Amino acid sequence: MKYYLNSNDKMVYAFDSEELANKWFEQLLEGNEAFRIMTDKEISRHLQPEKYMTKSEKLLRKRKDAICLARHQFLTMAELSFDKNKDALILVTEKNFEGKSLIKLRNYLQESQSFSLVSEELWNLLTNILKIDPDKLFNSWEEAQEF
């Protein structure tokens, strides 16, 4: 496999052989000077980006990859897994947040139809204030899909 990087748009192009790559480049009317063969390290980073991520980058990626939960799924999970119903979550929020963060999170808990771990305020509430271990949270989040 031969990998080429387009330095203009940062897109990666992979070809089964150098011959196929050359044929493709010949068909380009212009712009083939923007392509260069990628180094082994660049290929590795492209194919296995998680190997090069910091712990915080991996955690953020895991948070982004977690599906959104419907309102009933999130509230059922919170009550079954963490012994906190909606009112208890709002009470903890009002006690530990203020200003813009308080308003955003309180409204999120009261009105949102879906919940995502990408929300910084929700993540902070669950992991820092309620002291829920991230691994336990991810497991509970996955289980909540069945509710």
N, C-alpha and C positions, 0 to 999 in steps of 0.2 A: 504494500500500500504506500502510495506517495501522497504526502500532505503539503498543500500550498496555502499560504496566507495572503489574502488581498490586503495590502497595507492601506488602501483607501477606506474600505468599509469594515475591515477586521474580520471578514467572513473566512471560514476555513473550507477548502475544497479538497476532497479526497478522491484519488484515482487508483484503480487496481494496478496500474503500471505507469511507468514514465512515458511509454508510447502513447497510451490513452490521453495522458495529460498534454503531451505535445500536440496531438491531433486537436484537442479541445482548444488549446491556446492558438493554434493556427486559424481556427474558425472565428476567433474573436476579431472583430473589426478594429478595435482599439482598446487600450487599457491593460494589455497583458504585461506591461512593464511594472505594474503595481503588484504582480504576483511574485512570491519568492518561496523557495522550499523551506519548510519549517524544520527547526532543529529537533533532535530527539527529546530534549527537555520540553520544548513547546508542545510537541505531540503528546507527551505524557501528561502535561498540565491540561491539555484539551480533552483527552480521553478519560482522565481520572482526576478531575479537579478537586475532589474531596481529600485526596492525599496531600494537597498543598494548602488546605484551609486551616486557619487557626480554630481553636475550640469555639470561640464566640461566633465565627463565621459558620461553622458546622451547625451550631445551635440555632442560629438565625435561619439557616436553610431548612432545618428540620421544622421550625415554627412555620415557615412559609409553605412547606409541603403538607402540613397537617390540614386536612379538609375543614371547611367551615361546618359548624354544628348548627342545627336548627335550634330555635329558642327552647323548645321542650326537651331536646337532647341535652343542651348545656345545663339547664336548670335541674334536670333529673340527675345528671352526673354530679353536679355540685352538691346536691342533697345526699345522694347515695355514697359518693366517694369521699366527700370532705365535710359532711354533716353541716352544710350551710345552705339554707333555702334563700330565695331571692331577697327577702327582707333582711336576712342576716348579712348577705353580701353588700347590700346597700348601706346598712348600718356601719359595717367595717369600712366601706368606701368613704362615708361621711366623716368618720373618725380619723382616717389616715391620709386623706387627700384634701387639697384646697384649691381654690381658684379654678382656672381653666381645666385642669386635670380632673378635679372633682365633678365639675359639670359634665364633661365628656363621658367619664366612666359611669356616673349615676344615670345619665340619659341612655347610655349604651346598655346598661343592665336592665333598665326599665322598659326600653322601647325597641331594642334591636330584635330583628327576626332571625338573625344568624350571628354566630360568634366565631372569631378567628384569633388564633394565637399570635398573629402579627400585631395585634393591638398592643402597643407598649403599656398602656395603662392597665389593661386586663392581665397581661403577663406579669407586671409588677405586683398587682393585687394578689395573684395566685401564688407566685413563687417567692416574693420578698415579704409580703405582709402576712399571708396565710401560711408561709413557709412550706409550701408543697414542693417536694422534690421534682425537678423537671422530668425525670424518667417516669415517676409515678403519674405525673400530669399527662404525659404523652400516652401512657397505657390507658389511663381513664378516658382520655379524649377518644382513643380508638374504640374502646368498649362502648362509649356513648353513641356511636354510630348505630348500634343495634337497638337503642331505646326507641 
